[in-house]
């Protein structure tokens, strides 16, 4: 049973969503499908972005380019991509420093529940780097992040409980369809967004 897999078909867990075909089923979070919208939200909250930072969380077994490049290929997107790897939470400090030095103007992070205990630290690193950063978990915003857009982790586990109930009553996991999230949340940290606006909108000091 899974409740937070981004691409269960691409990862090889199931043959199809309707008929998993293996001894496993669950709830997919479809982070790849949401990446384009996440980038659009970042560009709305920080207009004028031309160089996008992608903090690649290597515990997610998918190439960052497979999430971002479809958006970059859109006509007139004008976006360039810079990727910084982060294998463990301690490496996020290096990653954000690399992105800032590379001229990045905004950062995207995928959903990775293993990093939620470190959400406050990651949000603080983004603030210190002065880089508007968007996430796919509301827990990141609760910890001080700027914005998140994605499925509710709590709702996913509630959906998974329904699957468990069916299996305990005799259903085979291979016959229980993989479900998509029923709810997407847009969470904005108004305090952070107001602070960012003040920095961007403040007139240049006169001499």
C-alpha positions as YAML, in Angstrom:
chain: A
units: angstrom
residues:
- id: 1
  name: UNK
  ca: [0.00, 0.00, 0.00]
- id: 2
  name: UNK
  ca: [1.35, 3.43, -0.94]
- id: 3
  name: UNK
  ca: [-0.02, 6.93, -0.40]
- id: 4
  name: UNK
  ca: [2.62, 9.33, -1.71]
- id: 5
  name: UNK
  ca: [4.10, 7.95, -4.96]
- id: 6
  name: UNK
  ca: [4.49, 10.56, -7.70]
- id: 7
  name: UNK
  ca: [4.28, 8.22, -10.70]
- id: 8
  name: UNK
  ca: [3.31, 4.64, -9.80]
- id: 9
  name: UNK
  ca: [3.28, 3.53, -13.45]
- id: 10
  name: UNK
  ca: [6.59, 5.14, -14.38]
- id: 11
  name: UNK
  ca: [8.16, 3.83, -11.18]
- id: 12
  name: UNK
  ca: [7.13, 0.30, -12.12]
- id: 13
  name: UNK
  ca: [4.88, -0.30, -9.12]
- id: 14
  name: UNK
  ca: [1.69, -0.93, -11.12]
- id: 15
  name: UNK
  ca: [0.78, -1.82, -14.69]
- id: 16
  name: UNK
  ca: [-2.08, 0.69, -14.87]
- id: 17
  name: UNK
  ca: [-4.13, 2.83, -12.52]
- id: 18
  name: UNK
  ca: [-7.38, 0.98, -13.21]
- id: 19
  name: UNK
  ca: [-5.86, -2.48, -12.74]
- id: 20
  name: UNK
  ca: [-2.57, -2.37, -10.81]
- id: 21
  name: UNK
  ca: [-1.84, -5.99, -11.71]
- id: 22
  name: UNK
  ca: [0.46, -6.58, -8.74]
- id: 23
  name: UNK
  ca: [0.17, -7.11, -5.02]
- id: 24
  name: UNK
  ca: [0.11, -3.36, -4.41]
- id: 25
  name: UNK
  ca: [-2.22, -0.39, -4.80]
- id: 26
  name: UNK
  ca: [-2.74, 2.99, -3.16]
- id: 27
  name: UNK
  ca: [-2.97, 6.74, -3.75]
- id: 28
  name: UNK
  ca: [-0.77, 8.57, -6.27]
- id: 29
  name: UNK
  ca: [0.21, 12.19, -5.62]
- id: 30
  name: UNK
  ca: [1.04, 12.96, -9.29]
- id: 31
  name: UNK
  ca: [3.69, 15.53, -8.48]
- id: 32
  name: UNK
  ca: [4.83, 15.46, -12.12]
- id: 33
  name: UNK
  ca: [1.40, 16.57, -13.34]
- id: 34
  name: UNK
  ca: [1.43, 19.53, -10.96]
- id: 35
  name: UNK
  ca: [4.90, 20.84, -11.75]
- id: 36
  name: UNK
  ca: [3.71, 23.09, -14.58]
- id: 37
  name: UNK
  ca: [1.08, 24.72, -12.38]
- id: 38
  name: UNK
  ca: [3.62, 25.11, -9.57]
- id: 39
  name: UNK
  ca: [5.96, 26.98, -11.91]
- id: 40
  name: UNK
  ca: [3.10, 29.19, -13.12]
- id: 41
  name: UNK
  ca: [2.24, 30.11, -9.54]
- id: 42
  name: UNK
  ca: [5.88, 30.99, -8.87]
- id: 43
  name: UNK
  ca: [5.92, 33.26, -11.92]
- id: 44
  name: UNK
  ca: [2.73, 34.96, -10.74]
- id: 45
  name: UNK
  ca: [4.02, 35.63, -7.26]
- id: 46
  name: UNK
  ca: [7.45, 36.69, -8.54]
- id: 47
  name: UNK
  ca: [6.92, 38.13, -12.05]
- id: 48
  name: UNK
  ca: [9.87, 38.59, -14.33]
- id: 49
  name: UNK
  ca: [11.58, 35.29, -13.49]
- id: 50
  name: UNK
  ca: [13.81, 34.15, -16.33]
- id: 51
  name: UNK
  ca: [16.09, 31.67, -14.57]
- id: 52
  name: UNK
  ca: [14.40, 28.93, -12.56]
- id: 53
  name: UNK
  ca: [16.11, 26.93, -9.83]
- id: 54
  name: UNK
  ca: [15.26, 23.31, -9.26]
- id: 55
  name: UNK
  ca: [16.43, 21.81, -6.00]
- id: 56
  name: UNK
  ca: [16.65, 18.15, -6.98]
- id: 57
  name: UNK
  ca: [15.75, 15.81, -4.13]
- id: 58
  name: UNK
  ca: [17.54, 12.64, -5.08]
- id: 59
  name: UNK
  ca: [15.38, 10.41, -2.90]
- id: 60
  name: UNK
  ca: [12.76, 10.89, -5.64]
- id: 61
  name: UNK
  ca: [13.76, 8.42, -8.40]
- id: 62
  name: UNK
  ca: [12.76, 10.69, -11.27]
- id: 63
  name: UNK
  ca: [14.83, 13.11, -13.32]
- id: 64
  name: UNK
  ca: [14.00, 16.74, -12.49]
- id: 65
  name: UNK
  ca: [14.05, 17.57, -16.19]
- id: 66
  name: UNK
  ca: [11.13, 15.22, -16.79]
- id: 67
  name: UNK
  ca: [9.07, 17.44, -14.49]
- id: 68
  name: UNK
  ca: [10.27, 20.86, -15.57]
- id: 69
  name: UNK
  ca: [11.20, 20.64, -19.24]
- id: 70
  name: UNK
  ca: [7.63, 20.34, -20.58]
- id: 71
  name: UNK
  ca: [6.98, 23.75, -19.02]
- id: 72
  name: UNK
  ca: [10.27, 25.14, -20.33]
- id: 73
  name: UNK
  ca: [9.39, 24.03, -23.86]
- id: 74
  name: UNK
  ca: [6.18, 26.05, -23.96]
- id: 75
  name: UNK
  ca: [6.28, 28.93, -26.45]
- id: 76
  name: UNK
  ca: [7.48, 32.22, -25.01]
- id: 77
  name: UNK
  ca: [8.20, 30.66, -21.61]
- id: 78
  name: UNK
  ca: [11.64, 32.29, -21.71]
- id: 79
  name: UNK
  ca: [12.75, 30.14, -18.77]
- id: 80
  name: UNK
  ca: [16.17, 28.67, -18.16]
- id: 81
  name: UNK
  ca: [16.74, 25.86, -15.69]
- id: 82
  name: UNK
  ca: [19.49, 25.37, -13.14]
- id: 83
  name: UNK
  ca: [19.51, 22.20, -11.03]
- id: 84
  name: UNK
  ca: [21.21, 21.82, -7.65]
- id: 85
  name: UNK
  ca: [21.35, 18.35, -6.06]
- id: 86
  name: UNK
  ca: [20.49, 17.72, -2.44]
- id: 87
  name: UNK
  ca: [20.74, 14.17, -1.12]
- id: 88
  name: UNK
  ca: [20.29, 14.94, 2.56]
- id: 89
  name: UNK
  ca: [18.89, 17.98, 4.42]
- id: 90
  name: UNK
  ca: [22.38, 19.26, 5.24]
- id: 91
  name: UNK
  ca: [23.08, 19.71, 1.53]
- id: 92
  name: UNK
  ca: [20.22, 22.15, 1.01]
- id: 93
  name: UNK
  ca: [22.39, 24.98, 2.35]
- id: 94
  name: UNK
  ca: [24.93, 24.28, -0.41]
- id: 95
  name: UNK
  ca: [22.15, 23.88, -2.98]
- id: 96
  name: UNK
  ca: [20.55, 27.24, -2.24]
- id: 97
  name: UNK
  ca: [23.96, 28.95, -2.28]
- id: 98
  name: UNK
  ca: [24.69, 27.43, -5.70]
- id: 99
  name: UNK
  ca: [21.34, 28.54, -7.06]
- id: 100
  name: UNK
  ca: [21.76, 32.09, -5.84]
- id: 101
  name: UNK
  ca: [25.29, 32.32, -7.24]
- id: 102
  name: UNK
  ca: [23.95, 31.03, -10.56]
- id: 103
  name: UNK
  ca: [21.57, 33.96, -10.89]
- id: 104
  name: UNK
  ca: [18.42, 31.99, -10.12]
- id: 105
  name: UNK
  ca: [15.35, 34.14, -9.34]
- id: 106
  name: UNK
  ca: [12.99, 31.49, -7.98]
- id: 107
  name: UNK
  ca: [13.10, 27.86, -6.81]
- id: 108
  name: UNK
  ca: [10.81, 24.83, -7.07]
- id: 109
  name: UNK
  ca: [10.89, 21.81, -4.75]
- id: 110
  name: UNK
  ca: [8.92, 18.62, -5.29]
- id: 111
  name: UNK
  ca: [6.95, 16.86, -2.61]
- id: 112
  name: UNK
  ca: [9.14, 14.59, -0.48]
- id: 113
  name: UNK
  ca: [7.72, 13.55, 2.86]
- id: 114
  name: UNK
  ca: [11.13, 12.47, 4.15]
- id: 115
  name: UNK
  ca: [12.10, 16.15, 4.30]
- id: 116
  name: UNK
  ca: [9.09, 17.36, 6.28]
- id: 117
  name: UNK
  ca: [10.94, 17.13, 9.64]
- id: 118
  name: UNK
  ca: [13.43, 19.62, 8.13]
- id: 119
  name: UNK
  ca: [10.82, 21.93, 6.55]
- id: 120
  name: UNK
  ca: [11.58, 24.84, 8.89]
- id: 121
  name: UNK
  ca: [15.29, 24.73, 8.09]
- id: 122
  name: UNK
  ca: [14.65, 24.59, 4.34]
- id: 123
  name: UNK
  ca: [12.21, 27.51, 4.52]
- id: 124
  name: UNK
  ca: [14.78, 29.55, 6.44]
- id: 125
  name: UNK
  ca: [17.50, 28.75, 3.88]
- id: 126
  name: UNK
  ca: [15.21, 29.96, 1.09]
- id: 127
  name: UNK
  ca: [14.49, 33.17, 3.03]
- id: 128
  name: UNK
  ca: [18.17, 33.80, 3.73]
- id: 129
  name: UNK
  ca: [19.02, 33.26, 0.06]
- id: 130
  name: UNK
  ca: [16.31, 35.75, -0.92]
- id: 131
  name: UNK
  ca: [14.83, 33.23, -3.37]
- id: 132
  name: UNK
  ca: [11.04, 32.83, -3.61]
- id: 133
  name: UNK
  ca: [10.53, 29.08, -3.27]
- id: 134
  name: UNK
  ca: [7.39, 27.06, -3.91]
- id: 135
  name: UNK
  ca: [6.57, 23.60, -2.59]
- id: 136
  name: UNK
  ca: [3.95, 20.88, -3.03]
- id: 137
  name: UNK
  ca: [3.24, 20.23, 0.66]
- id: 138
  name: UNK
  ca: [1.30, 22.61, 2.89]
- id: 139
  name: UNK
  ca: [3.51, 21.47, 5.77]
- id: 140
  name: UNK
  ca: [6.34, 23.41, 4.14]
- id: 141
  name: UNK
  ca: [4.30, 26.61, 4.33]
- id: 142
  name: UNK
  ca: [3.23, 25.86, 7.89]
- id: 143
  name: UNK
  ca: [6.97, 25.73, 8.66]
- id: 144
  name: UNK
  ca: [7.60, 29.17, 7.12]
- id: 145
  name: UNK
  ca: [7.73, 28.51, 3.37]
- id: 146
  name: UNK
  ca: [6.25, 30.92, 0.85]
- id: 147
  name: UNK
  ca: [3.70, 28.92, -1.15]
- id: 148
  name: UNK
  ca: [2.57, 25.36, -1.79]
- id: 149
  name: UNK
  ca: [0.26, 23.73, -4.30]
- id: 150
  name: UNK
  ca: [-0.54, 20.06, -4.21]
- id: 151
  name: UNK
  ca: [-2.58, 17.26, -2.67]
- id: 152
  name: UNK
  ca: [-3.24, 17.00, 1.02]
- id: 153
  name: UNK
  ca: [-1.08, 14.33, 2.63]
- id: 154
  name: UNK
  ca: [-3.69, 13.80, 5.35]
- id: 155
  name: UNK
  ca: [-6.43, 13.28, 2.78]
- id: 156
  name: UNK
  ca: [-4.22, 10.79, 0.93]
- id: 157
  name: UNK
  ca: [-3.89, 8.66, 4.04]
- id: 158
  name: UNK
  ca: [-7.66, 8.87, 4.58]
- id: 159
  name: UNK
  ca: [-8.16, 7.59, 1.02]
- id: 160
  name: UNK
  ca: [-5.62, 4.85, 1.64]
- id: 161
  name: UNK
  ca: [-7.62, 3.76, 4.68]
- id: 162
  name: UNK
  ca: [-10.52, 3.03, 2.34]
- id: 163
  name: UNK
  ca: [-8.26, 0.78, 0.28]
- id: 164
  name: UNK
  ca: [-7.12, -1.04, 3.40]
- id: 165
  name: UNK
  ca: [-10.76, -1.61, 4.37]
- id: 166
  name: UNK
  ca: [-11.54, -3.17, 0.98]
- id: 167
  name: UNK
  ca: [-8.49, -5.43, 1.13]
- id: 168
  name: UNK
  ca: [-9.30, -6.59, 4.66]
- id: 169
  name: UNK
  ca: [-12.75, -7.49, 3.39]
- id: 170
  name: UNK
  ca: [-11.24, -9.76, 0.74]
- id: 171
  name: UNK
  ca: [-10.41, -7.59, -2.27]
- id: 172
  name: UNK
  ca: [-7.11, -8.31, -4.05]
- id: 173
  name: UNK
  ca: [-4.72, -5.31, -4.26]
- id: 174
  name: UNK
  ca: [-4.23, -6.06, -7.98]
- id: 175
  name: UNK
  ca: [-7.95, -5.37, -8.53]
- id: 176
  name: UNK
  ca: [-8.21, -2.20, -6.41]
- id: 177
  name: UNK
  ca: [-7.66, 0.85, -8.69]
- id: 178
  name: UNK
  ca: [-5.00, 3.38, -7.79]
- id: 179
  name: UNK
  ca: [-6.77, 6.61, -6.90]
- id: 180
  name: UNK
  ca: [-5.77, 10.19, -7.56]
- id: 181
  name: UNK
  ca: [-5.98, 12.92, -4.90]
- id: 182
  name: UNK
  ca: [-9.48, 14.25, -4.35]
- id: 183
  name: UNK
  ca: [-8.32, 17.63, -3.08]
- id: 184
  name: UNK
  ca: [-5.62, 20.09, -4.14]
- id: 185
  name: UNK
  ca: [-4.61, 22.90, -1.81]
- id: 186
  name: UNK
  ca: [-3.13, 26.30, -2.60]
- id: 187
  name: UNK
  ca: [-1.52, 27.60, 0.59]
- id: 188
  name: UNK
  ca: [0.13, 31.03, 0.72]
- id: 189
  name: UNK
  ca: [2.17, 32.44, 3.58]
- id: 190
  name: UNK
  ca: [0.82, 35.99, 3.59]
- id: 191
  name: UNK
  ca: [3.52, 37.23, 5.94]
- id: 192
  name: UNK
  ca: [6.30, 35.91, 3.69]
- id: 193
  name: UNK
  ca: [4.62, 37.14, 0.51]
- id: 194
  name: UNK
  ca: [4.15, 40.63, 1.97]
- id: 195
  name: UNK
  ca: [7.79, 40.72, 3.05]
- id: 196
  name: UNK
  ca: [8.91, 39.63, -0.42]
- id: 197
  name: UNK
  ca: [6.75, 42.31, -2.03]
- id: 198
  name: UNK
  ca: [8.27, 45.00, 0.18]
- id: 199
  name: UNK
  ca: [11.77, 43.95, -0.88]
- id: 200
  name: UNK
  ca: [10.88, 43.88, -4.57]
- id: 201
  name: UNK
  ca: [8.75, 47.03, -4.55]
- id: 202
  name: UNK
  ca: [10.93, 49.26, -2.40]
- id: 203
  name: UNK
  ca: [12.42, 52.17, -4.36]
- id: 204
  name: UNK
  ca: [16.15, 52.25, -4.81]
- id: 205
  name: UNK
  ca: [17.90, 54.37, -2.20]
- id: 206
  name: UNK
  ca: [18.71, 57.90, -3.34]
- id: 207
  name: UNK
  ca: [22.19, 59.26, -3.10]
...
